[in-house]
Amino acid sequence: MPYDDDVTPPATIGATLIEEARRAGLLDDKTEHVSFRAPKALIEAAKRESGLRSTTEPGLTALAILARPDPVAAASVAANARMALVPDTNVTIRNMSGSLPAEVETLIDSALMGHCSVCISEITAGIAQYDPAAREWRRVRRQYGILLGSIPDTRLLVPDAETWHLAGVISGTLARTQGLQPHQRNECLNDALIYLTAAKRGLPVLTANRSEFDMIQQIAPGGAFLWF
């Protein structure tokens, strides 16, 4: 699990295409004003999917695609960019046990990984509950110790006070509307913290728990998650 790059800011398709146009000298000339109207939903979707923030940048990205010798091939530039994401606790555990689907394992191997402190606490709690008399205990402790010790500070994402506040509101709302049991409430609170912490950094959460993250996203649609 390499940590050669900071997780912030994540690589984006739009930024990659614009930088490619800059290296080709296409952005060094005098500028010309271009004005056109487009549906707001299309603009917002283009900004969201490309990772760009201003309204001008999606237009530059579209021109950069058309300026390539093979515009169709430009659409596959995402294959050359490393995706940034935050793995849920269940993803890390399954990755350590070698039980992830092959395509998910490939994604993780090439991704820029941020790690939420909530996930780390769930992992360390699980290790602490492991019976020291068990035959596998030393191996498990050593493997997770190496993993957790390899995470640089730049990849550690910690929920702030606002995130804790909103996560409590979300988990309490779902506990009331979905009839969650006490242990489910704790899990929901942790998942809300992970989701919201990742959302503040503009990163999706990779998880095997689709149902709970889907409910959280319905209340707080500002974040994103990938599921398998």
Wavefront OBJ file of the C-alpha trace (Angstrom):
o trace
v 0.000 0.000 0.000
v 2.294 2.841 -1.207
v 2.204 6.289 0.366
v 4.381 8.270 -2.024
v 1.912 11.134 -2.557
v -0.229 13.279 -0.301
v -3.928 12.517 -0.578
v -4.748 16.221 -0.931
v -5.528 17.380 -3.489
v -6.623 14.225 -5.324
v -5.831 13.831 -8.997
v -8.786 14.752 -11.210
v -9.605 14.057 -14.839
v -10.124 17.742 -15.602
v -6.880 18.827 -13.973
v -4.974 16.139 -15.870
v -6.362 17.271 -19.231
v -5.767 20.958 -18.545
v -2.189 20.273 -17.449
v -1.642 18.236 -20.617
v -2.866 21.190 -22.712
v -0.539 23.496 -20.784
v 2.469 21.261 -21.474
v 1.523 21.277 -25.162
v 1.690 25.094 -25.160
v -2.037 25.517 -25.838
v -2.611 27.772 -22.843
v 0.265 30.175 -23.460
v -1.371 32.240 -26.230
v -3.665 35.250 -25.884
v -7.105 34.385 -24.601
v -10.386 34.839 -26.444
v -13.747 35.315 -24.787
v -16.141 32.397 -25.303
v -19.716 32.611 -24.092
v -22.517 30.072 -24.299
v -25.436 28.896 -22.223
v -25.795 25.341 -20.952
v -28.238 23.535 -18.660
v -27.318 24.037 -15.013
v -27.658 20.298 -14.279
v -25.142 19.521 -17.032
v -22.660 22.071 -15.691
v -22.958 20.809 -12.116
v -22.614 17.169 -13.215
v -19.515 18.020 -15.298
v -17.924 19.833 -12.343
v -18.781 17.009 -9.956
v -17.494 14.185 -12.148
v -14.338 16.015 -13.271
v -13.411 17.300 -9.831
v -13.274 20.903 -11.092
v -14.739 23.778 -9.101
v -15.113 26.868 -11.296
v -17.499 27.190 -14.233
v -14.629 28.090 -16.587
v -12.607 24.928 -16.003
v -15.140 22.426 -17.489
v -15.142 24.542 -20.674
v -11.331 24.446 -20.824
v -11.448 20.684 -20.216
v -13.877 20.177 -23.117
v -11.645 22.249 -25.418
v -8.588 20.314 -24.231
v -10.308 17.052 -25.200
v -11.239 18.348 -28.663
v -7.702 19.713 -29.180
v -6.160 16.273 -28.804
v -5.259 14.342 -31.976
v -7.681 11.651 -30.834
v -10.523 13.272 -28.835
v -12.171 9.929 -28.157
v -9.016 8.599 -26.518
v -8.998 11.633 -24.233
v -12.092 10.325 -22.513
v -10.029 7.417 -21.177
v -7.514 9.684 -19.434
v -9.066 8.657 -16.122
v -7.419 5.273 -16.546
v -4.042 6.989 -16.182
v -4.994 8.997 -13.077
v -4.851 7.614 -9.534
v -8.148 7.773 -7.725
v -8.244 9.169 -4.186
v -10.603 7.505 -1.705
v -11.172 6.555 1.926
v -11.564 2.828 2.692
v -14.235 1.817 5.186
v -13.161 -0.447 8.045
v -14.679 -3.510 6.368
v -12.573 -2.863 3.270
v -9.324 -2.729 5.249
v -10.185 -5.925 7.137
v -11.090 -7.804 3.952
v -7.989 -6.490 2.222
v -5.810 -7.771 5.059
v -7.500 -11.181 4.909
v -7.229 -11.387 1.114
v -10.994 -11.702 0.629
v -11.678 -8.640 -1.544
v -13.009 -9.074 -5.095
v -10.171 -8.862 -7.612
v -11.398 -5.608 -9.164
v -11.635 -3.924 -5.749
v -8.143 -5.106 -4.839
v -6.843 -3.638 -8.099
v -8.551 -0.329 -7.320
v -6.995 -0.171 -3.857
v -3.536 -1.046 -5.145
v -3.575 1.959 -7.500
v -5.500 4.450 -5.327
v -4.348 7.324 -3.160
v -5.669 6.258 0.228
v -6.826 8.510 3.040
v -7.610 6.870 6.372
v -10.260 8.094 8.799
v -9.305 7.987 12.479
v -12.711 6.423 13.195
v -11.791 3.402 11.062
v -8.481 3.111 12.882
v -10.263 3.091 16.241
v -12.615 0.342 15.021
v -9.642 -1.731 13.900
v -7.691 -1.264 17.143
v -10.826 -2.067 19.170
v -11.151 -5.312 17.241
v -7.512 -6.190 17.872
v -7.893 -5.441 21.587
v -10.894 -7.789 21.738
v -8.895 -10.586 20.089
v -8.063 -13.368 22.528
v -4.286 -13.220 23.217
v -4.358 -16.975 23.766
v -5.527 -17.548 20.189
v -2.989 -19.076 17.825
v -3.395 -16.275 15.270
v -3.189 -13.381 17.732
v 0.493 -12.482 17.349
v 0.330 -12.614 13.568
v -2.818 -10.464 13.427
v -1.398 -7.912 15.868
v 1.860 -7.719 13.920
v 0.161 -7.327 10.521
v -2.173 -4.564 11.657
v 0.614 -2.907 13.616
v 2.672 -2.633 10.440
v -0.314 -1.318 8.463
v -1.338 1.336 10.987
v 2.253 2.377 11.593
v 2.776 2.995 7.874
v 0.019 5.630 7.567
v 1.608 9.107 7.311
v 0.054 12.080 9.060
v -0.888 13.576 5.682
v -3.186 10.600 5.059
v -4.929 10.684 8.444
v -8.404 12.269 8.356
v -9.860 13.307 11.710
v -13.489 14.448 12.177
v -13.847 17.980 13.551
v -16.471 19.318 15.964
v -18.938 20.181 13.200
v -18.633 16.669 11.765
v -19.315 15.098 15.165
v -22.376 17.319 15.574
v -23.864 16.402 12.186
v -22.981 12.713 12.559
v -24.919 12.649 15.830
v -27.941 14.200 14.147
v -27.782 11.675 11.296
v -27.344 8.605 13.509
v -30.087 9.780 15.888
v -32.470 10.408 13.002
v -31.825 6.970 11.501
v -32.100 5.305 14.917
v -35.552 6.849 15.300
v -36.841 6.325 11.749
v -35.300 2.890 11.159
v -35.726 1.432 14.641
v -32.016 0.719 15.094
v -30.842 -1.387 18.023
v -28.208 0.059 20.431
v -25.263 -1.668 18.721
v -26.584 -0.540 15.330
v -26.720 3.062 16.546
v -23.012 2.988 17.396
v -22.182 1.522 13.997
v -24.343 4.135 12.292
v -22.628 6.951 14.194
v -19.209 5.670 13.135
v -20.285 5.295 9.510
v -21.710 8.825 9.519
v -18.415 10.139 10.919
v -16.431 8.310 8.226
v -18.736 9.503 5.442
v -18.791 13.140 6.567
v -15.037 13.280 7.259
v -14.310 11.987 3.763
v -16.880 14.378 2.261
v -15.113 17.372 3.833
v -11.992 16.390 1.899
v -13.942 15.793 -1.308
v -13.243 12.044 -1.212
v -15.571 9.067 -1.687
v -15.742 6.224 0.822
v -15.134 2.706 -0.491
v -17.351 0.281 1.414
v -19.084 -3.095 1.347
v -21.915 -1.621 3.449
v -24.156 -0.138 0.791
v -27.419 0.005 2.745
v -26.226 2.132 5.659
v -24.171 4.556 3.584
v -27.126 4.936 1.233
v -29.352 5.994 4.142
v -26.695 8.407 5.400
v -26.290 9.929 1.938
v -30.040 10.510 1.672
v -29.821 12.768 4.729
v -26.457 14.334 3.816
v -26.166 14.223 -0.004
v -22.942 16.244 -0.099
v -20.694 13.178 0.090
v -20.107 10.116 -2.076
v -19.391 6.421 -1.631
v -18.400 3.467 -3.784
v -19.764 0.047 -2.935
v -19.192 -3.553 -3.973
l 1 2 3 4 5 6 7 8 9 10 11 12 13 14 15 16 17 18 19 20 21 22 23 24 25 26 27 28 29 30 31 32 33 34 35 36 37 38 39 40 41 42 43 44 45 46 47 48 49 50 51 52 53 54 55 56 57 58 59 60 61 62 63 64 65 66 67 68 69 70 71 72 73 74 75 76 77 78 79 80 81 82 83 84 85 86 87 88 89 90 91 92 93 94 95 96 97 98 99 100 101 102 103 104 105 106 107 108 109 110 111 112 113 114 115 116 117 118 119 120 121 122 123 124 125 126 127 128 129 130 131 132 133 134 135 136 137 138 139 140 141 142 143 144 145 146 147 148 149 150 151 152 153 154 155 156 157 158 159 160 161 162 163 164 165 166 167 168 169 170 171 172 173 174 175 176 177 178 179 180 181 182 183 184 185 186 187 188 189 190 191 192 193 194 195 196 197 198 199 200 201 202 203 204 205 206 207 208 209 210 211 212 213 214 215 216 217 218 219 220 221 222 223 224 225 226 227 228
